Amino acid sequence: MKLKDPGILAAIVASCAALTIAGGFYDWALLVWIFKPLATATIALAAWRRGLLLSRYSRFIVAGLVFSLAGDVFLITPEYFVFGLLAFLIAHMCYLAAFTADVRLGAYAKPFMAVAVIATVAVFVIWPGVESELQLPVIAYVLVLAMMTAQAQARSFLRGTYEARRAALGGALFLISDLILAIDKFHSPVAGAAFWVLATYWSAQTLIALSVPREDLD
C-alpha cells in the first residue's frame, strides 16, 4: 500500500477522520484517542515516504506534521489547550521554513495584505472571549499562522507548480479550520464545529504532505 499516492492517503485519512468525529459525537473517547493521532501520523508517514527527508522542504514539512501530531494529542484534553497551541505554533513555523526554502519570505506582497486583513478581523471578533493568560499565545499563533498561509500563497503564485498549489490550498484550509475553531471556542458556538474543523484541518494537512515532491518514483 503506497501512502504517497493521493487516493490511498485520502481514503485512510477520511476513514480515521470519520471515526474520530463519531467518537466525539457519541462520547467514545477511545475512538478519539486512537484515530485522531493515527490520521495525522499517517499523513506524516506519507510525507516522509514521498520526500525521504532528502530536501530542506521535505524535512520541515515532516517536522511540522510531527509537531501537529503532538498538538492533536494535547488538544484531546481541554486542560492541555496551551500545550496544543504551542505545538501547532511550532508546526506552522516549520511549514513557514519549508515555504521559504525556495521563495523569499514576502517576495509577493498581495497575499500578505489579504491574510493580514482576515487575521486582524478574526482577532477583533474573538478578543473579548480570550482569557488574559491566553492573549499572548493567541497573538503569537495568529501571527505565525497568517505568515505561513500568506507565504504558501505567494510561493504558489511565483513557482506555479502543482505541488506549490497544493501547499497553498492546504495553507488556506488550515486558516479556515483555525478560524472556525477560534470562533467556536472564544466567541460563539458554531453549528457542526467539530466536523468542519477536523474536515478542513485534515484536508489541509493532507495537501501539505502531498506538496512534498516525490523522490521515489517506483
Sequence and secondary structure as in RCSB ss.txt:
>XXXX:A:sequence
MKLKDPGILAAIVASCAALTIAGGFYDWALLVWIFKPLATATIALAAWRRGLLLSRYSRFIVAGLVFSLAGDVFL
ITPEYFVFGLLAFLIAHMCYLAAFTADVRLGAYAKPFMAVAVIATVAVFVIWPGVESELQLPVIAYVLVLAMMTA
QAQARSFLRGTYEARRAALGGALFLISDLILAIDKFHSPVAGAAFWVLATYWSAQTLIALSVPREDLD
>XXXX:A:secstr
  TTSHHHHHHHHHHHHHHHHHHHHTT HHHHHHHHHHHHHHHHHHHHHHHTT SHHHHHHHHHHHHHHHHHHHH
HSGGGHHHHHHHHHHHHHHHHHHHTSSS TTSS HHHHHHHHHHHHHHHHHGGGS HHHHHHHHHHHHHHHHHHH
HHHHHHHHH  HHHHHHHHHHHHHHHHHHHHHHHHHT   TTHHHHHHHHHHHHHHHHHTTS  S   
